Amino acid sequence: MARGQSRSSNQLVVQQAASALEQLKYEVAQELGIQIPQDGYYGYMATRDTGAIGGHMVRRLVQIAEQQIAGGSRF
């Protein structure tokens, strides 16, 4: 699939978040030492690597949400 396309039926609630999530994906992959294909096709990547990226993204998003809640801000 081309970059930015997905077979997922999930829809973003805040459309402007797409670019931030994309950036987060690349940051996490770099931290883990995983190279994301430039053409956006993940079919040749190991499932373990793509799962690691997604798992670390979720951890980071939960951490951000916890910090916002602790800081008293709502969303």
PDB file of N, H, CA, C and O in Angstrom:
ATOM      1  N   MET A   1       0.832  -1.183   0.000  1.00  0.00           N
ATOM      2  CA  MET A   1       0.000   0.000   0.000  1.00  0.00           C
ATOM      3  C   MET A   1       0.871   1.240   0.000  1.00  0.00           C
ATOM      4  O   MET A   1       1.963   1.244   0.568  1.00  0.00           O
ATOM      5  N   ALA A   2       0.404   2.246  -0.612  1.00  0.00           N
ATOM      6  H   ALA A   2      -0.484   2.242  -1.073  1.00  0.00           H
ATOM      7  CA  ALA A   2       1.152   3.501  -0.683  1.00  0.00           C
ATOM      8  C   ALA A   2       1.112   4.213   0.664  1.00  0.00           C
ATOM      9  O   ALA A   2       0.234   3.974   1.493  1.00  0.00           O
ATOM     10  N   ARG A   3       2.073   5.078   0.852  1.00  0.00           N
ATOM     11  H   ARG A   3       2.786   5.272   0.178  1.00  0.00           H
ATOM     12  CA  ARG A   3       2.158   5.835   2.090  1.00  0.00           C
ATOM     13  C   ARG A   3       0.864   6.599   2.347  1.00  0.00           C
ATOM     14  O   ARG A   3       0.288   7.202   1.441  1.00  0.00           O
ATOM     15  N   GLY A   4       0.416   6.559   3.610  1.00  0.00           N
ATOM     16  H   GLY A   4       0.883   6.069   4.346  1.00  0.00           H
ATOM     17  CA  GLY A   4      -0.791   7.286   3.971  1.00  0.00           C
ATOM     18  C   GLY A   4      -2.067   6.507   3.732  1.00  0.00           C
ATOM     19  O   GLY A   4      -3.145   6.947   4.131  1.00  0.00           O
ATOM     20  N   GLN A   5      -1.962   5.357   3.086  1.00  0.00           N
ATOM     21  H   GLN A   5      -1.087   4.999   2.762  1.00  0.00           H
ATOM     22  CA  GLN A   5      -3.146   4.541   2.857  1.00  0.00           C
ATOM     23  C   GLN A   5      -3.158   3.411   3.862  1.00  0.00           C
ATOM     24  O   GLN A   5      -2.107   2.965   4.322  1.00  0.00           O
ATOM     25  N   SER A   6      -4.339   2.953   4.199  1.00  0.00           N
ATOM     26  H   SER A   6      -5.193   3.316   3.825  1.00  0.00           H
ATOM     27  CA  SER A   6      -4.462   1.894   5.174  1.00  0.00           C
ATOM     28  C   SER A   6      -5.687   1.058   4.868  1.00  0.00           C
ATOM     29  O   SER A   6      -6.687   1.556   4.350  1.00  0.00           O
ATOM     30  N   ARG A   7      -5.595  -0.218   5.197  1.00  0.00           N
ATOM     31  H   ARG A   7      -4.784  -0.622   5.618  1.00  0.00           H
ATOM     32  CA  ARG A   7      -6.757  -1.083   5.048  1.00  0.00           C
ATOM     33  C   ARG A   7      -7.606  -1.060   6.304  1.00  0.00           C
ATOM     34  O   ARG A   7      -8.688  -1.646   6.337  1.00  0.00           O
ATOM     35  N   SER A   8      -7.131  -0.398   7.318  1.00  0.00           N
ATOM     36  H   SER A   8      -6.252   0.078   7.291  1.00  0.00           H
ATOM     37  CA  SER A   8      -7.829  -0.348   8.594  1.00  0.00           C
ATOM     38  C   SER A   8      -9.150   0.402   8.455  1.00  0.00           C
ATOM     39  O   SER A   8      -9.257   1.371   7.702  1.00  0.00           O
ATOM     40  N   SER A   9     -10.142  -0.063   9.190  1.00  0.00           N
ATOM     41  H   SER A   9     -10.055  -0.849   9.801  1.00  0.00           H
ATOM     42  CA  SER A   9     -11.430   0.626   9.188  1.00  0.00           C
ATOM     43  C   SER A   9     -11.477   1.698  10.277  1.00  0.00           C
ATOM     44  O   SER A   9     -12.479   2.399  10.420  1.00  0.00           O
ATOM     45  N   ASN A  10     -10.384   1.824  11.047  1.00  0.00           N
ATOM     46  H   ASN A  10      -9.570   1.255  10.930  1.00  0.00           H
ATOM     47  CA  ASN A  10     -10.331   2.844  12.085  1.00  0.00           C
ATOM     48  C   ASN A  10     -10.303   4.224  11.455  1.00  0.00           C
ATOM     49  O   ASN A  10      -9.623   4.458  10.456  1.00  0.00           O
ATOM     50  N   GLN A  11     -11.053   5.129  12.058  1.00  0.00           N
ATOM     51  H   GLN A  11     -11.605   4.939  12.869  1.00  0.00           H
ATOM     52  CA  GLN A  11     -11.072   6.499  11.566  1.00  0.00           C
ATOM     53  C   GLN A  11     -10.617   7.424  12.679  1.00  0.00           C
ATOM     54  O   GLN A  11     -11.004   7.261  13.836  1.00  0.00           O
ATOM     55  N   LEU A  12      -9.791   8.398  12.320  1.00  0.00           N
ATOM     56  H   LEU A  12      -9.476   8.531  11.380  1.00  0.00           H
ATOM     57  CA  LEU A  12      -9.328   9.359  13.299  1.00  0.00           C
ATOM     58  C   LEU A  12     -10.470  10.280  13.693  1.00  0.00           C
ATOM     59  O   LEU A  12     -11.239  10.736  12.847  1.00  0.00           O
ATOM     60  N   VAL A  13     -10.566  10.543  14.974  1.00  0.00           N
ATOM     61  H   VAL A  13      -9.941  10.172  15.661  1.00  0.00           H
ATOM     62  CA  VAL A  13     -11.577  11.480  15.464  1.00  0.00           C
ATOM     63  C   VAL A  13     -11.142  12.902  15.121  1.00  0.00           C
ATOM     64  O   VAL A  13     -11.961  13.737  14.736  1.00  0.00           O
ATOM     65  N   VAL A  14      -9.857  13.163  15.264  1.00  0.00           N
ATOM     66  H   VAL A  14      -9.192  12.485  15.577  1.00  0.00           H
ATOM     67  CA  VAL A  14      -9.285  14.470  14.933  1.00  0.00           C
ATOM     68  C   VAL A  14      -8.413  14.267  13.698  1.00  0.00           C
ATOM     69  O   VAL A  14      -7.319  13.714  13.799  1.00  0.00           O
ATOM     70  N   GLN A  15      -8.881  14.704  12.551  1.00  0.00           N
ATOM     71  H   GLN A  15      -9.770  15.154  12.469  1.00  0.00           H
ATOM     72  CA  GLN A  15      -8.183  14.471  11.289  1.00  0.00           C
ATOM     73  C   GLN A  15      -6.776  15.076  11.260  1.00  0.00           C
ATOM     74  O   GLN A  15      -5.884  14.554  10.590  1.00  0.00           O
ATOM     75  N   GLN A  16      -6.584  16.173  11.988  1.00  0.00           N
ATOM     76  H   GLN A  16      -7.308  16.596  12.533  1.00  0.00           H
ATOM     77  CA  GLN A  16      -5.281  16.822  12.010  1.00  0.00           C
ATOM     78  C   GLN A  16      -4.247  15.966  12.736  1.00  0.00           C
ATOM     79  O   GLN A  16      -3.053  16.253  12.649  1.00  0.00           O
ATOM     80  N   ALA A  17      -4.665  14.940  13.437  1.00  0.00           N
ATOM     81  H   ALA A  17      -5.635  14.706  13.507  1.00  0.00           H
ATOM     82  CA  ALA A  17      -3.752  14.077  14.180  1.00  0.00           C
ATOM     83  C   ALA A  17      -2.986  13.126  13.263  1.00  0.00           C
ATOM     84  O   ALA A  17      -1.992  12.539  13.692  1.00  0.00           O
ATOM     85  N   ALA A  18      -3.415  12.959  12.035  1.00  0.00           N
ATOM     86  H   ALA A  18      -4.222  13.436  11.687  1.00  0.00           H
ATOM     87  CA  ALA A  18      -2.784  12.002  11.120  1.00  0.00           C
ATOM     88  C   ALA A  18      -1.300  12.279  10.948  1.00  0.00           C
ATOM     89  O   ALA A  18      -0.489  11.356  11.019  1.00  0.00           O
ATOM     90  N   SER A  19      -0.935  13.520  10.726  1.00  0.00           N
ATOM     91  H   SER A  19      -1.593  14.270  10.668  1.00  0.00           H
ATOM     92  CA  SER A  19       0.481  13.835  10.518  1.00  0.00           C
ATOM     93  C   SER A  19       1.283  13.656  11.802  1.00  0.00           C
ATOM     94  O   SER A  19       2.439  13.237  11.753  1.00  0.00           O
ATOM     95  N   ALA A  20       0.686  13.966  12.947  1.00  0.00           N
ATOM     96  H   ALA A  20      -0.253  14.306  12.986  1.00  0.00           H
ATOM     97  CA  ALA A  20       1.378  13.784  14.220  1.00  0.00           C
ATOM     98  C   ALA A  20       1.613  12.297  14.497  1.00  0.00           C
ATOM     99  O   ALA A  20       2.674  11.919  14.996  1.00  0.00           O
ATOM    100  N   LEU A  21       0.640  11.465  14.180  1.00  0.00           N
ATOM    101  H   LEU A  21      -0.221  11.772  13.776  1.00  0.00           H
ATOM    102  CA  LEU A  21       0.794  10.023  14.371  1.00  0.00           C
ATOM    103  C   LEU A  21       1.839   9.452  13.417  1.00  0.00           C
ATOM    104  O   LEU A  21       2.611   8.567  13.785  1.00  0.00           O
ATOM    105  N   GLU A  22       1.855   9.955  12.214  1.00  0.00           N
ATOM    106  H   GLU A  22       1.227  10.673  11.914  1.00  0.00           H
ATOM    107  CA  GLU A  22       2.855   9.520  11.234  1.00  0.00           C
ATOM    108  C   GLU A  22       4.258   9.878  11.722  1.00  0.00           C
ATOM    109  O   GLU A  22       5.180   9.069  11.620  1.00  0.00           O
ATOM    110  N   GLN A  23       4.414  11.076  12.245  1.00  0.00           N
ATOM    111  H   GLN A  23       3.665  11.734  12.329  1.00  0.00           H
ATOM    112  CA  GLN A  23       5.702  11.518  12.777  1.00  0.00           C
ATOM    113  C   GLN A  23       6.104  10.659  13.967  1.00  0.00           C
ATOM    114  O   GLN A  23       7.267  10.272  14.086  1.00  0.00           O
ATOM    115  N   LEU A  24       5.159  10.359  14.847  1.00  0.00           N
ATOM    116  H   LEU A  24       4.215  10.674  14.751  1.00  0.00           H
ATOM    117  CA  LEU A  24       5.430   9.523  16.008  1.00  0.00           C
ATOM    118  C   LEU A  24       5.889   8.139  15.580  1.00  0.00           C
ATOM    119  O   LEU A  24       6.782   7.562  16.201  1.00  0.00           O
ATOM    120  N   LYS A  25       5.291   7.605  14.530  1.00  0.00           N
ATOM    121  H   LYS A  25       4.566   8.074  14.025  1.00  0.00           H
ATOM    122  CA  LYS A  25       5.674   6.286  14.021  1.00  0.00           C
ATOM    123  C   LYS A  25       7.138   6.283  13.600  1.00  0.00           C
ATOM    124  O   LYS A  25       7.870   5.348  13.926  1.00  0.00           O
ATOM    125  N   TYR A  26       7.572   7.304  12.889  1.00  0.00           N
ATOM    126  H   TYR A  26       6.978   8.064  12.624  1.00  0.00           H
ATOM    127  CA  TYR A  26       8.956   7.382  12.435  1.00  0.00           C
ATOM    128  C   TYR A  26       9.917   7.590  13.605  1.00  0.00           C
ATOM    129  O   TYR A  26      11.014   7.032  13.605  1.00  0.00           O
ATOM    130  N   GLU A  27       9.523   8.381  14.595  1.00  0.00           N
ATOM    131  H   GLU A  27       8.631   8.835  14.595  1.00  0.00           H
ATOM    132  CA  GLU A  27      10.363   8.599  15.771  1.00  0.00           C
ATOM    133  C   GLU A  27      10.575   7.299  16.526  1.00  0.00           C
ATOM    134  O   GLU A  27      11.699   6.965  16.899  1.00  0.00           O
ATOM    135  N   VAL A  28       9.488   6.566  16.751  1.00  0.00           N
ATOM    136  H   VAL A  28       8.574   6.838  16.448  1.00  0.00           H
ATOM    137  CA  VAL A  28       9.563   5.305  17.484  1.00  0.00           C
ATOM    138  C   VAL A  28      10.406   4.295  16.711  1.00  0.00           C
ATOM    139  O   VAL A  28      11.244   3.609  17.297  1.00  0.00           O
ATOM    140  N   ALA A  29      10.192   4.203  15.417  1.00  0.00           N
ATOM    141  H   ALA A  29       9.512   4.761  14.941  1.00  0.00           H
ATOM    142  CA  ALA A  29      10.967   3.262  14.600  1.00  0.00           C
ATOM    143  C   ALA A  29      12.457   3.592  14.679  1.00  0.00           C
ATOM    144  O   ALA A  29      13.286   2.688  14.781  1.00  0.00           O
ATOM    145  N   GLN A  30      12.798   4.868  14.632  1.00  0.00           N
ATOM    146  H   GLN A  30      12.124   5.602  14.549  1.00  0.00           H
ATOM    147  CA  GLN A  30      14.199   5.271  14.716  1.00  0.00           C
ATOM    148  C   GLN A  30      14.784   4.893  16.075  1.00  0.00           C
ATOM    149  O   GLN A  30      15.907   4.395  16.151  1.00  0.00           O
ATOM    150  N   GLU A  31      14.028   5.127  17.146  1.00  0.00           N
ATOM    151  H   GLU A  31      13.116   5.532  17.084  1.00  0.00           H
ATOM    152  CA  GLU A  31      14.498   4.771  18.478  1.00  0.00           C
ATOM    153  C   GLU A  31      14.738   3.268  18.600  1.00  0.00           C
ATOM    154  O   GLU A  31      15.662   2.839  19.290  1.00  0.00           O
ATOM    155  N   LEU A  32      13.912   2.474  17.935  1.00  0.00           N
ATOM    156  H   LEU A  32      13.161   2.823  17.374  1.00  0.00           H
ATOM    157  CA  LEU A  32      14.042   1.025  17.991  1.00  0.00           C
ATOM    158  C   LEU A  32      15.052   0.489  16.984  1.00  0.00           C
ATOM    159  O   LEU A  32      15.373  -0.699  16.998  1.00  0.00           O
ATOM    160  N   GLY A  33      15.549   1.349  16.119  1.00  0.00           N
ATOM    161  H   GLY A  33      15.288   2.314  16.107  1.00  0.00           H
ATOM    162  CA  GLY A  33      16.508   0.927  15.107  1.00  0.00           C
ATOM    163  C   GLY A  33      15.870   0.160  13.965  1.00  0.00           C
ATOM    164  O   GLY A  33      16.516  -0.675  13.332  1.00  0.00           O
ATOM    165  N   ILE A  34      14.608   0.441  13.704  1.00  0.00           N
ATOM    166  H   ILE A  34      14.083   1.119  14.218  1.00  0.00           H
ATOM    167  CA  ILE A  34      13.872  -0.240  12.635  1.00  0.00           C
ATOM    168  C   ILE A  34      13.719   0.721  11.467  1.00  0.00           C
ATOM    169  O   ILE A  34      13.286   1.860  11.640  1.00  0.00           O
ATOM    170  N   GLN A  35      14.077   0.256  10.277  1.00  0.00           N
ATOM    171  H   GLN A  35      14.428  -0.670  10.136  1.00  0.00           H
ATOM    172  CA  GLN A  35      13.971   1.074   9.072  1.00  0.00           C
ATOM    173  C   GLN A  35      12.589   0.891   8.447  1.00  0.00           C
ATOM    174  O   GLN A  35      12.201  -0.227   8.108  1.00  0.00           O
ATOM    175  N   ILE A  36      11.854   1.980   8.297  1.00  0.00           N
ATOM    176  H   ILE A  36      12.170   2.888   8.573  1.00  0.00           H
ATOM    177  CA  ILE A  36      10.549   1.939   7.645  1.00  0.00           C
ATOM    178  C   ILE A  36      10.773   2.127   6.152  1.00  0.00           C
ATOM    179  O   ILE A  36      11.495   3.042   5.756  1.00  0.00           O
ATOM    180  N   PRO A  37      10.173   1.287   5.315  1.00  0.00           N
ATOM    181  CA  PRO A  37      10.361   1.405   3.863  1.00  0.00           C
ATOM    182  C   PRO A  37       9.913   2.772   3.345  1.00  0.00           C
ATOM    183  O   PRO A  37       8.862   3.277   3.742  1.00  0.00           O
ATOM    184  N   GLN A  38      10.704   3.361   2.469  1.00  0.00           N
ATOM    185  H   GLN A  38      11.558   2.951   2.147  1.00  0.00           H
ATOM    186  CA  GLN A  38      10.399   4.681   1.914  1.00  0.00           C
ATOM    187  C   GLN A  38       9.137   4.680   1.069  1.00  0.00           C
ATOM    188  O   GLN A  38       8.443   5.693   0.984  1.00  0.00           O
ATOM    189  N   ASP A  39       8.834   3.545   0.442  1.00  0.00           N
ATOM    190  H   ASP A  39       9.397   2.721   0.511  1.00  0.00           H
ATOM    191  CA  ASP A  39       7.649   3.496  -0.414  1.00  0.00           C
ATOM    192  C   ASP A  39       6.361   3.286   0.373  1.00  0.00           C
ATOM    193  O   ASP A  39       5.274   3.304  -0.203  1.00  0.00           O
ATOM    194  N   GLY A  40       6.474   3.087   1.695  1.00  0.00           N
ATOM    195  H   GLY A  40       7.358   3.073   2.163  1.00  0.00           H
ATOM    196  CA  GLY A  40       5.286   2.934   2.519  1.00  0.00           C
ATOM    197  C   GLY A  40       4.691   1.537   2.521  1.00  0.00           C
ATOM    198  O   GLY A  40       3.663   1.308   3.158  1.00  0.00           O
ATOM    199  N   TYR A  41       5.318   0.597   1.820  1.00  0.00           N
ATOM    200  H   TYR A  41       6.153   0.783   1.303  1.00  0.00           H
ATOM    201  CA  TYR A  41       4.814  -0.772   1.769  1.00  0.00           C
ATOM    202  C   TYR A  41       5.454  -1.568   2.894  1.00  0.00           C
ATOM    203  O   TYR A  41       6.672  -1.745   2.924  1.00  0.00           O
ATOM    204  N   TYR A  42       4.635  -2.045   3.812  1.00  0.00           N
ATOM    205  H   TYR A  42       3.646  -1.901   3.788  1.00  0.00           H
ATOM    206  CA  TYR A  42       5.125  -2.740   4.996  1.00  0.00           C
ATOM    207  C   TYR A  42       5.132  -4.262   4.823  1.00  0.00           C
ATOM    208  O   TYR A  42       5.481  -4.985   5.756  1.00  0.00           O
ATOM    209  N   GLY A  43       4.758  -4.744   3.663  1.00  0.00           N
ATOM    210  H   GLY A  43       4.475  -4.157   2.906  1.00  0.00           H
ATOM    211  CA  GLY A  43       4.620  -6.173   3.429  1.00  0.00           C
ATOM    212  C   GLY A  43       5.892  -6.969   3.596  1.00  0.00           C
ATOM    213  O   GLY A  43       5.836  -8.167   3.872  1.00  0.00           O
ATOM    214  N   TYR A  44       7.038  -6.334   3.437  1.00  0.00           N
ATOM    215  H   TYR A  44       7.083  -5.360   3.212  1.00  0.00           H
ATOM    216  CA  TYR A  44       8.307  -7.043   3.570  1.00  0.00           C
ATOM    217  C   TYR A  44       8.908  -6.913   4.961  1.00  0.00           C
ATOM    218  O   TYR A  44       9.951  -7.500   5.250  1.00  0.00           O
ATOM    219  N   MET A  45       8.258  -6.152   5.812  1.00  0.00           N
ATOM    220  H   MET A  45       7.411  -5.675   5.578  1.00  0.00           H
ATOM    221  CA  MET A  45       8.760  -5.998   7.180  1.00  0.00           C
ATOM    222  C   MET A  45       8.298  -7.175   8.029  1.00  0.00           C
ATOM    223  O   MET A  45       7.237  -7.751   7.787  1.00  0.00           O
ATOM    224  N   ALA A  46       9.099  -7.522   9.016  1.00  0.00           N
ATOM    225  H   ALA A  46       9.961  -7.054   9.213  1.00  0.00           H
ATOM    226  CA  ALA A  46       8.721  -8.583   9.942  1.00  0.00           C
ATOM    227  C   ALA A  46       7.565  -8.108  10.814  1.00  0.00           C
ATOM    228  O   ALA A  46       7.524  -6.957  11.249  1.00  0.00           O
ATOM    229  N   THR A  47       6.638  -9.009  11.056  1.00  0.00           N
ATOM    230  H   THR A  47       6.671  -9.943  10.703  1.00  0.00           H
ATOM    231  CA  THR A  47       5.490  -8.682  11.898  1.00  0.00           C
ATOM    232  C   THR A  47       5.952  -8.230  13.275  1.00  0.00           C
ATOM    233  O   THR A  47       5.342  -7.350  13.884  1.00  0.00           O
ATOM    234  N   ARG A  48       7.005  -8.819  13.753  1.00  0.00           N
ATOM    235  H   ARG A  48       7.500  -9.533  13.259  1.00  0.00           H
ATOM    236  CA  ARG A  48       7.555  -8.452  15.057  1.00  0.00           C
ATOM    237  C   ARG A  48       7.959  -6.974  15.080  1.00  0.00           C
ATOM    238  O   ARG A  48       7.719  -6.277  16.066  1.00  0.00           O
ATOM    239  N   ASP A  49       8.569  -6.504  13.998  1.00  0.00           N
ATOM    240  H   ASP A  49       8.765  -7.070  13.198  1.00  0.00           H
ATOM    241  CA  ASP A  49       9.003  -5.108  13.932  1.00  0.00           C
ATOM    242  C   ASP A  49       7.816  -4.152  13.874  1.00  0.00           C
ATOM    243  O   ASP A  49       7.789  -3.148  14.586  1.00  0.00           O
ATOM    244  N   THR A  50       6.840  -4.460  13.029  1.00  0.00           N
ATOM    245  H   THR A  50       6.862  -5.275  12.450  1.00  0.00           H
ATOM    246  CA  THR A  50       5.679  -3.556  12.931  1.00  0.00           C
ATOM    247  C   THR A  50       4.898  -3.560  14.242  1.00  0.00           C
ATOM    248  O   THR A  50       4.374  -2.525  14.656  1.00  0.00           O
ATOM    249  N   GLY A  51       4.818  -4.713  14.890  1.00  0.00           N
ATOM    250  H   GLY A  51       5.243  -5.553  14.553  1.00  0.00           H
ATOM    251  CA  GLY A  51       4.143  -4.787  16.188  1.00  0.00           C
ATOM    252  C   GLY A  51       4.869  -4.010  17.259  1.00  0.00           C
ATOM    253  O   GLY A  51       4.244  -3.383  18.115  1.00  0.00           O
ATOM    254  N   ALA A  52       6.200  -4.051  17.215  1.00  0.00           N
ATOM    255  H   ALA A  52       6.708  -4.561  16.520  1.00  0.00           H
ATOM    256  CA  ALA A  52       6.997  -3.297  18.186  1.00  0.00           C
ATOM    257  C   ALA A  52       6.774  -1.800  18.015  1.00  0.00           C
ATOM    258  O   ALA A  52       6.646  -1.064  18.994  1.00  0.00           O
ATOM    259  N   ILE A  53       6.728  -1.362  16.772  1.00  0.00           N
ATOM    260  H   ILE A  53       6.831  -1.960  15.977  1.00  0.00           H
ATOM    261  CA  ILE A  53       6.483   0.064  16.511  1.00  0.00           C
ATOM    262  C   ILE A  53       5.114   0.461  17.058  1.00  0.00           C
ATOM    263  O   ILE A  53       4.996   1.451  17.779  1.00  0.00           O
ATOM    264  N   GLY A  54       4.089  -0.304  16.719  1.00  0.00           N
ATOM    265  H   GLY A  54       4.186  -1.109  16.133  1.00  0.00           H
ATOM    266  CA  GLY A  54       2.736   0.004  17.187  1.00  0.00           C
ATOM    267  C   GLY A  54       2.621  -0.036  18.700  1.00  0.00           C
ATOM    268  O   GLY A  54       1.978   0.826  19.299  1.00  0.00           O
ATOM    269  N   GLY A  55       3.240  -1.031  19.322  1.00  0.00           N
ATOM    270  H   GLY A  55       3.762  -1.732  18.836  1.00  0.00           H
ATOM    271  CA  GLY A  55       3.183  -1.147  20.779  1.00  0.00           C
ATOM    272  C   GLY A  55       3.842   0.021  21.484  1.00  0.00           C
ATOM    273  O   GLY A  55       3.318   0.545  22.467  1.00  0.00           O
ATOM    274  N   HIS A  56       5.001   0.429  20.971  1.00  0.00           N
ATOM    275  H   HIS A  56       5.427   0.004  20.172  1.00  0.00           H
ATOM    276  CA  HIS A  56       5.687   1.567  21.574  1.00  0.00           C
ATOM    277  C   HIS A  56       4.931   2.875  21.321  1.00  0.00           C
ATOM    278  O   HIS A  56       4.955   3.781  22.154  1.00  0.00           O
ATOM    279  N   MET A  57       4.269   2.967  20.180  1.00  0.00           N
ATOM    280  H   MET A  57       4.250   2.231  19.503  1.00  0.00           H
ATOM    281  CA  MET A  57       3.446   4.161  19.915  1.00  0.00           C
ATOM    282  C   MET A  57       2.327   4.257  20.940  1.00  0.00           C
ATOM    283  O   MET A  57       2.057   5.337  21.467  1.00  0.00           O
ATOM    284  N   VAL A  58       1.677   3.143  21.223  1.00  0.00           N
ATOM    285  H   VAL A  58       1.896   2.267  20.795  1.00  0.00           H
ATOM    286  CA  VAL A  58       0.578   3.139  22.194  1.00  0.00           C
ATOM    287  C   VAL A  58       1.103   3.524  23.569  1.00  0.00           C
ATOM    288  O   VAL A  58       0.478   4.321  24.269  1.00  0.00           O
ATOM    289  N   ARG A  59       2.242   2.969  23.962  1.00  0.00           N
ATOM    290  H   ARG A  59       2.749   2.322  23.393  1.00  0.00           H
ATOM    291  CA  ARG A  59       2.825   3.329  25.255  1.00  0.00           C
ATOM    292  C   ARG A  59       3.079   4.826  25.343  1.00  0.00           C
ATOM    293  O   ARG A  59       2.784   5.463  26.354  1.00  0.00           O
ATOM    294  N   ARG A  60       3.633   5.375  24.265  1.00  0.00           N
ATOM    295  H   ARG A  60       3.873   4.857  23.444  1.00  0.00           H
ATOM    296  CA  ARG A  60       3.939   6.808  24.249  1.00  0.00           C
ATOM    297  C   ARG A  60       2.660   7.631  24.321  1.00  0.00           C
ATOM    298  O   ARG A  60       2.613   8.630  25.038  1.00  0.00           O
ATOM    299  N   LEU A  61       1.623   7.230  23.592  1.00  0.00           N
ATOM    300  H   LEU A  61       1.661   6.418  23.010  1.00  0.00           H
ATOM    301  CA  LEU A  61       0.357   7.973  23.615  1.00  0.00           C
ATOM    302  C   LEU A  61      -0.303   7.914  24.994  1.00  0.00           C
ATOM    303  O   LEU A  61      -0.881   8.901  25.449  1.00  0.00           O
ATOM    304  N   VAL A  62      -0.216   6.767  25.653  1.00  0.00           N
ATOM    305  H   VAL A  62       0.254   5.966  25.283  1.00  0.00           H
ATOM    306  CA  VAL A  62      -0.764   6.647  27.013  1.00  0.00           C
ATOM    307  C   VAL A  62       0.018   7.551  27.954  1.00  0.00           C
ATOM    308  O   VAL A  62      -0.572   8.214  28.808  1.00  0.00           O
ATOM    309  N   GLN A  63       1.326   7.584  27.810  1.00  0.00           N
ATOM    310  H   GLN A  63       1.805   7.046  27.117  1.00  0.00           H
ATOM    311  CA  GLN A  63       2.157   8.434  28.647  1.00  0.00           C
ATOM    312  C   GLN A  63       1.787   9.910  28.460  1.00  0.00           C
ATOM    313  O   GLN A  63       1.680  10.656  29.434  1.00  0.00           O
ATOM    314  N   ILE A  64       1.595  10.319  27.222  1.00  0.00           N
ATOM    315  H   ILE A  64       1.682   9.713  26.431  1.00  0.00           H
ATOM    316  CA  ILE A  64       1.199  11.702  26.933  1.00  0.00           C
ATOM    317  C   ILE A  64      -0.147  12.014  27.570  1.00  0.00           C
ATOM    318  O   ILE A  64      -0.324  13.077  28.165  1.00  0.00           O
ATOM    319  N   ALA A  65      -1.097  11.089  27.448  1.00  0.00           N
ATOM    320  H   ALA A  65      -0.953  10.226  26.965  1.00  0.00           H
ATOM    321  CA  ALA A  65      -2.430  11.297  28.041  1.00  0.00           C
ATOM    322  C   ALA A  65      -2.339  11.386  29.558  1.00  0.00           C
ATOM    323  O   ALA A  65      -3.001  12.226  30.168  1.00  0.00           O
ATOM    324  N   GLU A  66      -1.534  10.538  30.171  1.00  0.00           N
ATOM    325  H   GLU A  66      -0.996   9.856  29.676  1.00  0.00           H
ATOM    326  CA  GLU A  66      -1.378  10.576  31.626  1.00  0.00           C
ATOM    327  C   GLU A  66      -0.782  11.903  32.075  1.00  0.00           C
ATOM    328  O   GLU A  66      -1.200  12.462  33.089  1.00  0.00           O
ATOM    329  N   GLN A  67       0.191  12.410  31.326  1.00  0.00           N
ATOM    330  H   GLN A  67       0.531  11.956  30.502  1.00  0.00           H
ATOM    331  CA  GLN A  67       0.794  13.690  31.667  1.00  0.00           C
ATOM    332  C   GLN A  67      -0.219  14.822  31.555  1.00  0.00           C
ATOM    333  O   GLN A  67      -0.232  15.736  32.380  1.00  0.00           O
ATOM    334  N   GLN A  68      -1.067  14.759  30.535  1.00  0.00           N
ATOM    335  H   GLN A  68      -1.057  14.017  29.865  1.00  0.00           H
ATOM    336  CA  GLN A  68      -2.085  15.801  30.369  1.00  0.00           C
ATOM    337  C   GLN A  68      -3.103  15.744  31.490  1.00  0.00           C
ATOM    338  O   GLN A  68      -3.529  16.782  31.997  1.00  0.00           O
ATOM    339  N   ILE A  69      -3.500  14.534  31.883  1.00  0.00           N
ATOM    340  H   ILE A  69      -3.154  13.691  31.471  1.00  0.00           H
ATOM    341  CA  ILE A  69      -4.462  14.392  32.976  1.00  0.00           C
ATOM    342  C   ILE A  69      -3.852  14.873  34.288  1.00  0.00           C
ATOM    343  O   ILE A  69      -4.504  15.582  35.054  1.00  0.00           O
ATOM    344  N   ALA A  70      -2.606  14.490  34.548  1.00  0.00           N
ATOM    345  H   ALA A  70      -2.077  13.913  33.926  1.00  0.00           H
ATOM    346  CA  ALA A  70      -1.934  14.898  35.778  1.00  0.00           C
ATOM    347  C   ALA A  70      -1.741  16.404  35.822  1.00  0.00           C
ATOM    348  O   ALA A  70      -1.745  17.006  36.896  1.00  0.00           O
ATOM    349  N   GLY A  71      -1.572  17.012  34.654  1.00  0.00           N
ATOM    350  H   GLY A  71      -1.569  16.523  33.782  1.00  0.00           H
ATOM    351  CA  GLY A  71      -1.375  18.455  34.580  1.00  0.00           C
ATOM    352  C   GLY A  71      -2.681  19.223  34.676  1.00  0.00           C
ATOM    353  O   GLY A  71      -2.676  20.453  34.723  1.00  0.00           O
ATOM    354  N   GLY A  72      -3.782  18.520  34.705  1.00  0.00           N
ATOM    355  H   GLY A  72      -3.786  17.520  34.667  1.00  0.00           H
ATOM    356  CA  GLY A  72      -5.072  19.168  34.842  1.00  0.00           C
ATOM    357  C   GLY A  72      -5.718  19.585  33.545  1.00  0.00           C
ATOM    358  O   GLY A  72      -6.846  20.076  33.558  1.00  0.00           O
ATOM    359  N   SER A  73      -5.040  19.407  32.414  1.00  0.00           N
ATOM    360  H   SER A  73      -4.123  19.008  32.403  1.00  0.00           H
ATOM    361  CA  SER A  73      -5.647  19.789  31.157  1.00  0.00           C
ATOM    362  C   SER A  73      -6.534  18.663  30.644  1.00  0.00           C
ATOM    363  O   SER A  73      -6.231  17.487  30.843  1.00  0.00           O
ATOM    364  N   ARG A  74      -7.598  19.013  30.002  1.00  0.00           N
ATOM    365  H   ARG A  74      -7.845  19.968  29.840  1.00  0.00           H
ATOM    366  CA  ARG A  74      -8.510  18.027  29.458  1.00  0.00           C
ATOM    367  C   ARG A  74      -8.405  18.072  27.946  1.00  0.00           C
ATOM    368  O   ARG A  74      -8.905  18.994  27.303  1.00  0.00           O
ATOM    369  N   PHE A  75      -7.752  17.071  27.389  1.00  0.00           N
ATOM    370  H   PHE A  75      -7.345  16.322  27.912  1.00  0.00           H
ATOM    371  CA  PHE A  75      -7.598  16.912  25.935  1.00  0.00           C
ATOM    372  C   PHE A  75      -6.926  18.101  25.404  1.00  0.00           C
ATOM    373  O   PHE A  75      -6.689  18.191  24.200  1.00  0.00           O
TER     374      PHE A  75
END
